[in-house]
Amino acid sequence: MKVKYIAYALLIVGLGSLIAYRIDHNKSQDESGKDKGPKKPIKVSGIIIQPQSFDNQLSLTGALEANEQVEIRSEVSGVVQSIHFQEGSQVQKGQLLVKVNDSELRAQLRQAKTKESLAAENERRAKLLLAKEAISQEEYDITLADYKSAQAQSQLINAQLDKTSIRAPFTGKIGLRSISPGTYLTPTLLIAKLVNTGQLKITFSIPEKYAGQIKNNTVLNFKVANSEQVFKAKIYALEPGIEAATRTLQVRAATENANNQLIPGTFANIDLPLDEIKDAVVVPSEAIVPVQNGKKVYVVHGGKATETMVTTATRTDASILILTGLNPGDTLITSGVMTLKNEAPVQVKLKS
């Protein structure tokens, strides 16, 4: 029995040694490549880079704003005597919108005018007495100061009276009112909003690297949601400095809105033209591979795909502008780039 067990043990050890030898031998062959043939080239599509003119433009988003807009409020407190506008109507600059009851202020003005007249008469008499040296210069100065004070009081009440007539500060469309006749009006109570929609502003930001290409009077195109119509606007103002947090430059353009097709607050998709680039390197977007530290492409050298880092700029629907990393005459791989590896053998079919 013992001989039988020993025989079984030797057989198992021998088989284990044989298996271990074969695994190690196969591994050595794989590493040395003696038993493996050359890799089959991967079939890919590509193009030969040709310089071309590129109408550089940025695709941005912005917000439409009214050219002028204000919340109409009263500067004085009082009861609303009358309302002189229709909600949602067009009003003209200087038009009376709301009249606040001013009876109390008018009474105060009459009282102030009476005091002013008396002070004026006292000043006249004091001046005559001063000329005859019947009073001192100091006594006359006190009388004159009383007269000036009475005048100022009358002017103050007149200014408050003017504020009881609330007028439109500019021409525009007035919104929904939140008061009625008889409402006790205070400076904190909103009467209505006034918006000038005949001309609108578009405010947007551009990346810092394009700041030098933006100039006043540049005409741009934009679209708004739910409309295929292309509108035009003209740049008229730029911020004097770059926003430190976002590294962008804020720009403002104006557009006409005579037919009130555009509504303030709407988002706009903007196409902003930049300088035309001569002899630009432009490649299909699908050739670009995003990586952790930037973007890369594959070019063909000696039948192999060579990984090349690139610096990109403006992107369109189908292509992207390359600033560095590629040169005219390079063969660029445009298909299958996500599965390629550096130095992989490739067979390129050039696109016309």
C-alpha positions as CSV (number, residue, x, y, z in Angstrom):
1,M,0.0,0.0,0.0
2,K,2.8,2.4,0.9
3,V,4.4,1.8,-2.5
4,K,1.2,2.6,-4.2
5,Y,0.8,6.0,-2.4
6,I,4.4,6.9,-3.2
7,A,3.9,6.2,-6.9
8,Y,0.8,8.4,-6.9
9,A,2.7,11.2,-5.2
10,L,5.5,11.0,-7.7
11,L,3.1,11.1,-10.6
12,I,1.3,14.2,-9.2
13,V,4.6,16.0,-8.6
14,G,5.7,15.2,-12.2
15,L,2.6,16.5,-13.8
16,G,2.8,19.7,-11.7
17,S,6.4,20.3,-12.8
18,L,5.4,19.7,-16.4
19,I,2.6,22.2,-16.3
20,A,4.7,24.8,-14.5
21,Y,7.4,24.4,-17.2
22,R,5.0,24.9,-20.1
23,I,3.5,28.0,-18.5
24,D,6.9,29.5,-17.9
25,H,8.0,28.6,-21.4
26,N,5.0,30.1,-23.1
27,K,5.4,33.3,-21.1
28,S,9.0,33.6,-22.1
29,Q,8.0,33.1,-25.8
30,D,5.3,35.8,-25.5
31,E,7.8,38.3,-23.9
32,S,10.5,37.6,-26.5
33,G,8.0,37.6,-29.4
34,K,9.7,34.5,-30.9
35,D,6.4,32.7,-31.4
36,K,4.3,35.8,-32.4
37,G,4.3,37.3,-35.8
38,P,4.2,41.0,-36.7
39,K,1.1,42.9,-35.6
40,K,-1.5,43.4,-38.3
41,P,-1.8,47.1,-39.3
42,I,-5.1,48.8,-38.2
43,K,-7.1,50.2,-41.0
44,V,-7.8,53.9,-40.4
45,S,-8.9,57.0,-42.4
46,G,-6.8,60.1,-42.6
47,I,-6.1,63.4,-44.3
48,I,-3.1,65.4,-45.4
49,I,-3.1,68.7,-43.6
50,Q,-3.4,71.6,-46.1
51,P,-3.2,75.3,-45.0
52,Q,-6.4,77.2,-45.6
53,S,-8.1,80.5,-44.8
54,F,-10.2,80.4,-41.7
55,D,-13.0,82.9,-40.9
56,N,-12.5,82.8,-37.2
57,Q,-15.5,83.3,-35.0
58,L,-16.7,82.5,-31.5
59,S,-19.9,80.9,-30.5
60,L,-21.1,82.4,-27.3
61,T,-24.2,82.9,-25.2
62,G,-25.5,86.2,-23.9
63,A,-28.5,87.9,-22.3
64,L,-30.8,90.5,-23.8
65,E,-31.5,93.5,-21.7
66,A,-33.7,96.5,-22.1
67,N,-31.7,99.6,-23.2
68,E,-33.3,101.5,-20.2
69,Q,-35.4,100.1,-17.4
70,V,-36.5,101.5,-14.1
71,E,-38.9,100.8,-11.2
72,I,-41.3,103.8,-10.9
73,R,-41.6,104.8,-7.2
74,S,-42.6,108.0,-5.4
75,E,-40.1,110.2,-3.7
76,V,-42.8,111.5,-1.3
77,S,-45.5,109.9,0.8
78,G,-49.1,110.6,0.2
79,V,-52.5,109.4,-1.1
80,V,-52.7,108.7,-4.8
81,Q,-55.0,111.3,-6.3
82,S,-55.1,110.1,-9.9
83,I,-53.4,107.6,-12.3
84,H,-52.7,108.8,-15.8
85,F,-51.4,105.7,-17.7
86,Q,-52.8,102.4,-19.0
87,E,-51.0,99.2,-18.1
88,G,-48.8,97.9,-20.9
89,S,-49.0,101.1,-22.9
90,Q,-46.3,103.3,-24.5
91,V,-45.5,106.4,-22.6
92,Q,-43.4,109.4,-23.5
93,K,-40.6,111.1,-21.6
94,G,-42.0,113.6,-19.2
95,Q,-45.5,112.3,-19.3
96,L,-47.5,112.5,-16.1
97,L,-48.0,109.0,-14.7
98,V,-49.4,109.5,-11.1
99,K,-50.5,112.5,-9.1
100,V,-50.2,112.4,-5.3
101,N,-52.5,114.6,-3.2
102,D,-50.6,117.8,-2.5
103,S,-53.2,119.9,-0.6
104,E,-51.1,119.8,2.6
105,L,-48.0,120.9,0.8
106,R,-49.8,123.7,-0.9
107,A,-51.0,125.0,2.5
108,Q,-47.4,124.8,3.8
109,L,-46.2,126.7,0.7
110,R,-48.7,129.5,1.3
111,Q,-47.5,129.8,4.9
112,A,-43.9,129.8,3.8
113,K,-44.6,132.5,1.1
114,T,-46.2,134.7,3.8
115,K,-43.1,134.4,6.0
116,E,-40.9,135.0,3.0
117,S,-42.7,138.3,2.2
118,L,-42.5,139.5,5.7
119,A,-38.7,138.6,5.9
120,A,-38.2,140.4,2.5
121,E,-39.9,143.6,3.9
122,N,-37.8,143.4,7.1
123,E,-34.6,143.1,5.1
124,R,-35.6,146.1,2.9
125,R,-36.2,148.3,6.0
126,A,-33.0,147.1,7.7
127,K,-31.0,148.0,4.6
128,L,-32.4,151.6,4.7
129,L,-31.6,151.9,8.4
130,L,-28.1,150.6,7.8
131,A,-27.5,153.2,5.1
132,K,-28.5,155.9,7.7
133,E,-26.3,154.1,10.3
134,A,-29.3,153.6,12.5
135,I,-28.5,150.0,13.0
136,S,-25.2,148.0,13.0
137,Q,-24.0,145.8,10.2
138,E,-24.5,142.7,12.5
139,E,-28.2,143.6,13.0
140,Y,-28.7,143.9,9.2
141,D,-26.9,140.5,8.6
142,I,-29.3,138.8,11.0
143,T,-32.3,140.2,9.1
144,L,-30.8,139.2,5.8
145,A,-30.2,135.7,7.1
146,D,-33.9,135.4,8.1
147,Y,-34.9,136.4,4.6
148,K,-32.6,133.9,3.0
149,S,-33.9,131.1,5.3
150,A,-37.5,132.0,4.4
151,Q,-36.6,131.8,0.7
152,A,-35.0,128.4,1.1
153,Q,-38.1,127.1,3.0
154,S,-40.3,128.1,0.1
155,Q,-38.0,126.5,-2.5
156,L,-37.9,123.3,-0.4
157,I,-41.7,123.0,-0.3
158,N,-41.9,123.8,-4.1
159,A,-39.4,120.9,-4.7
160,Q,-41.7,118.5,-2.7
161,L,-44.7,119.7,-4.6
162,D,-43.0,118.9,-7.9
163,K,-42.4,115.3,-6.6
164,T,-46.1,114.8,-6.2
165,S,-46.3,114.7,-10.0
166,I,-44.6,111.4,-10.9
167,R,-43.5,111.5,-14.6
168,A,-41.9,109.1,-17.0
169,P,-38.0,109.5,-17.0
170,F,-37.8,108.3,-20.6
171,T,-39.9,107.0,-23.4
172,G,-40.9,103.3,-23.1
173,K,-43.5,100.7,-22.3
174,I,-44.9,100.7,-18.8
175,G,-45.8,97.4,-17.1
176,L,-48.5,96.3,-14.7
177,R,-49.4,98.8,-11.9
178,S,-49.5,97.8,-8.3
179,I,-51.5,100.8,-7.0
180,S,-55.0,102.2,-7.2
181,P,-56.5,105.7,-6.6
182,G,-56.6,106.2,-2.9
183,T,-53.5,104.0,-2.2
184,Y,-51.2,105.6,0.4
185,L,-48.0,105.8,-1.5
186,T,-44.6,105.6,0.1
187,P,-41.1,105.6,-1.5
188,T,-40.8,101.8,-0.8
189,L,-44.0,100.9,-2.8
190,L,-43.6,99.9,-6.4
191,I,-45.9,101.8,-8.8
192,A,-44.9,100.0,-12.1
193,K,-41.9,99.1,-14.2
194,L,-40.9,101.2,-17.2
195,V,-38.8,99.6,-20.0
196,N,-37.4,101.0,-23.2
197,T,-37.6,98.1,-25.6
198,G,-37.0,100.0,-28.9
199,Q,-33.4,99.2,-28.5
200,L,-31.9,96.2,-26.6
201,K,-28.5,95.5,-25.2
202,I,-26.7,92.1,-25.3
203,T,-24.1,91.5,-22.6
204,F,-21.7,88.6,-23.0
205,S,-18.2,87.5,-22.0
206,I,-15.3,86.3,-24.2
207,P,-12.1,84.4,-23.2
208,E,-9.1,86.5,-22.3
209,K,-7.0,85.2,-25.3
210,Y,-9.5,86.8,-27.8
211,A,-9.7,90.2,-26.0
212,G,-7.3,91.9,-28.4
213,Q,-9.4,91.0,-31.4
214,I,-12.6,92.7,-30.1
215,K,-13.3,96.2,-31.3
216,N,-16.2,98.7,-31.1
217,N,-18.6,98.8,-34.0
218,T,-18.0,95.1,-34.8
219,V,-21.3,93.6,-36.1
220,L,-22.3,90.2,-34.8
221,N,-25.2,87.8,-35.5
222,F,-27.4,86.1,-32.9
223,K,-30.5,83.9,-32.6
224,V,-33.0,83.5,-29.8
225,A,-35.0,80.4,-28.7
226,N,-37.9,79.3,-30.7
227,S,-36.9,81.4,-33.7
228,E,-34.6,80.7,-36.7
229,Q,-34.4,84.4,-37.6
230,V,-30.9,85.8,-37.5
231,F,-30.6,89.2,-35.8
232,K,-27.7,91.7,-35.9
233,A,-26.1,93.7,-33.2
234,K,-23.2,96.2,-33.0
235,I,-20.6,96.2,-30.2
236,Y,-20.5,99.6,-28.5
237,A,-18.8,99.1,-25.2
238,L,-16.1,96.9,-23.5
239,E,-15.1,96.6,-19.9
240,P,-11.7,98.2,-19.4
241,G,-10.2,95.2,-17.7
242,I,-10.3,91.3,-17.6
243,E,-12.5,89.7,-14.9
244,A,-9.9,88.2,-12.6
245,A,-12.1,85.3,-11.4
246,T,-13.2,84.0,-14.8
247,R,-10.4,85.4,-17.1
248,T,-13.0,86.8,-19.4
249,L,-13.7,90.2,-20.9
250,Q,-17.3,91.5,-20.7
251,V,-18.7,93.0,-23.9
252,R,-21.9,94.8,-24.7
253,A,-23.7,95.2,-28.0
254,A,-26.9,97.1,-29.1
255,T,-29.6,95.8,-31.4
256,E,-32.7,97.5,-32.8
257,N,-36.1,96.2,-31.8
258,A,-38.5,98.4,-33.7
259,N,-41.1,95.6,-34.1
260,N,-40.7,94.3,-30.5
261,Q,-39.8,90.8,-31.7
262,L,-37.2,90.5,-29.0
263,I,-38.0,90.3,-25.3
264,P,-35.7,91.5,-22.5
265,G,-34.3,88.7,-20.4
266,T,-34.1,86.2,-23.4
267,F,-30.9,84.2,-23.9
268,A,-29.1,84.8,-27.2
269,N,-26.8,82.4,-29.1
270,I,-24.1,84.7,-30.6
271,D,-21.7,84.2,-33.5
272,L,-18.9,86.8,-33.0
273,P,-16.6,87.3,-35.9
274,L,-12.8,87.5,-35.2
275,D,-9.9,88.2,-37.4
276,E,-9.5,86.0,-40.5
277,I,-6.5,83.7,-40.3
278,K,-4.4,83.0,-43.4
279,D,-2.7,79.6,-43.8
280,A,-4.6,78.2,-40.8
281,V,-4.4,74.5,-39.7
282,V,-8.0,73.3,-39.4
283,V,-8.8,69.6,-38.7
284,P,-12.0,67.6,-38.2
285,S,-13.3,67.6,-34.6
286,E,-13.4,63.8,-34.5
287,A,-9.6,63.7,-34.8
288,I,-9.1,65.3,-31.4
289,V,-8.7,63.1,-28.3
290,P,-9.2,64.9,-25.0
291,V,-6.6,63.8,-22.4
292,Q,-5.9,64.9,-18.8
293,N,-3.3,67.6,-19.6
294,G,-4.8,68.8,-22.9
295,K,-5.7,67.4,-26.3
296,K,-3.9,65.1,-28.7
297,V,-4.0,63.7,-32.2
298,Y,-2.4,60.9,-34.1
299,V,-0.2,61.5,-37.1
300,V,1.4,58.9,-39.3
301,H,5.2,58.4,-39.3
302,G,6.8,55.4,-40.9
303,G,3.5,53.5,-41.0
304,K,2.8,54.0,-37.3
305,A,0.4,56.2,-35.4
306,T,2.4,58.8,-33.5
307,E,0.8,60.6,-30.6
308,T,1.1,64.4,-30.8
309,M,-0.1,67.0,-28.3
310,V,-1.9,70.0,-29.9
311,T,-3.2,73.4,-28.8
312,T,-6.7,74.2,-30.1
313,A,-8.7,77.4,-30.5
314,T,-12.0,78.1,-32.2
315,R,-14.4,75.1,-32.7
316,T,-17.1,75.0,-35.3
317,D,-19.8,72.3,-35.9
318,A,-17.4,70.1,-37.8
319,S,-13.8,71.4,-37.4
320,I,-11.4,72.9,-34.9
321,L,-8.6,75.4,-35.4
322,I,-5.1,74.1,-34.3
323,L,-2.6,76.6,-33.0
324,T,0.4,74.4,-32.3
325,G,1.4,70.7,-32.8
326,L,0.5,70.1,-36.5
327,N,2.1,71.3,-39.7
328,P,1.0,71.4,-43.3
329,G,1.8,68.1,-45.0
330,D,1.3,66.0,-41.9
331,T,-0.9,62.9,-42.3
332,L,-3.6,63.1,-39.7
333,I,-5.6,60.1,-38.6
334,T,-9.3,61.0,-38.4
335,S,-11.0,57.6,-37.6
336,G,-10.7,55.1,-34.8
337,V,-8.5,57.5,-32.7
338,M,-10.1,56.6,-29.4
339,T,-8.8,53.0,-29.6
340,L,-5.4,53.8,-31.1
341,K,-2.2,53.5,-29.1
342,N,1.1,55.2,-29.7
343,E,3.4,53.5,-32.2
344,A,0.6,51.2,-33.4
345,P,1.0,50.1,-37.0
346,V,-1.7,51.6,-39.3
347,Q,-2.9,51.4,-42.8
348,V,-4.2,54.8,-43.8
349,K,-6.9,55.4,-46.4
350,L,-6.7,59.1,-47.3
351,K,-9.9,61.1,-47.8
352,S,-10.1,63.3,-50.8
